[in-house]
Amino acid sequence: MKTISALIVLITLLAVAKLLTSGKPPTESDRFTSLSDLPGGCAWSKAYGISADGTAVVGHSNSATGMEAFRWTKELGMVGLGFPQANAISADGSVVVGYQHIDKLAEPVRWMHHGGIIGLGSLPRAGNGEATGVSADGSVIVGRCASDLLEGDNSGLLWSKNDGVKFLHHLRDEVPRAEAWAVSANGAVVVGACEFERGRSEAFRFSTEGGMTRLGVLSGDYDSVAYAVSIDGSVIVGVSTCASVVHAFRWTEATGMVDLGTPPDGSCACMSSGVSADGSVIVGQCHGAAGFEAFIWDAVSGLRSVRQILVSEFDLGTQLRGWKLRAATGVSADGTVVVGYGVNPQGNQEAWLAFLGDEHRPVVLAADTRAVAVARSHK
């Protein structure tokens, strides 16, 4: 299982490396792409997930039928999927997960490129549910649902091809109230937040082999939530809070939970929501005097504004005039393609995609050298 996962990871990342090191240099229009919105509704879209190679994006938008999930590619543009919201996408972009409405309740759903919409079903006395994360090959999906068995509180869900949808049973033995937000590439590690103590949530890392690991909170904080996990489950990112103070964190077993700090613009609150395959690049949003701003982080440069990189590194000031890039929600496996949402020059919320790499020198990291290292970590 681990060997197969390693080969999938290696092939995917090497494909990305080849893409970044061949062909003509990216044009100005390739650097920043506004994803538009679905036809029929008011102009509004929001992106949540991105495929490993950065070519497919999912989220939701207003359409003629109301709020609808979309899948975007450069070739096809934004295509509606027929259910309200998409939260995550598999590594190759062929599987999308989110929720659909069934009898006035939300049901976790899986969309397949060659299979259409497939409801994942529900559990006895379970209420609204949604799928929030998916493994690299789409065979394992995680999420959450409200259950009468838990007095209306959320419980983490796990779906697999062999077992269907079920509660994270081992998780429930230790703490019944939980939300699962993401899963590692091979489906072995689940992250999210649990209510270990009444009224207080804490980020967790869970696997069938290692059980439950409480990730704690940053010094002085009260709550934490894990939103994303690296390809092998070793790096986890999320947010740690205390009242109105919000900190983006990066967690590893060796370092524990580490505050990513704040960018030089004076922002006082940050949260991380996406991470690259090897955990070296993190994206999210910060809040300062100018409002919310999309950021990207790496160990060398720290937190930086995505917009500022596009303007200073690639001279896109004219193209981005009037744009406010409010949040970065996902990043490609190699850390060079970022997806998010913001406010366009017309004042409407719109999803966007930014390419921060270079054919000879990616701004963040070199995919071809990272691919082998990531694959080796699965052995």
Beta strands, then each sheet from edge to edge (+ up, - down):
strand 1: 32-34
strand 2: 40-50
strand 3: 56-63
strand 4: 66-73
strand 5: 77-80
strand 6: 85-89
strand 7: 95-102
strand 8: 105-112
strand 9: 116-119
strand 10: 126-134
strand 11: 140-147
strand 12: 154-160
strand 13: 164-167
strand 14: 178-183
strand 15: 189-197
strand 16: 200-207
strand 17: 211-216
strand 18: 223-229
strand 19: 236-242
strand 20: 245-252
strand 21: 256-259
strand 22: 269-275
strand 23: 282-288
strand 24: 291-298
strand 25: 302-305
strand 26: 324-331
strand 27: 337-343
strand 28: 349-355
sheet 1: 1+ 28- 27+ 26-
sheet 2: 2+ 3- 4+ 5-
sheet 3: 6+ 7- 8+ 9-
sheet 4: 10+ 11- 12+ 13-
sheet 5: 14+ 15- 16+ 17-
sheet 6: 18+ 19- 20+ 21-
sheet 7: 22+ 23- 24+ 25-
end
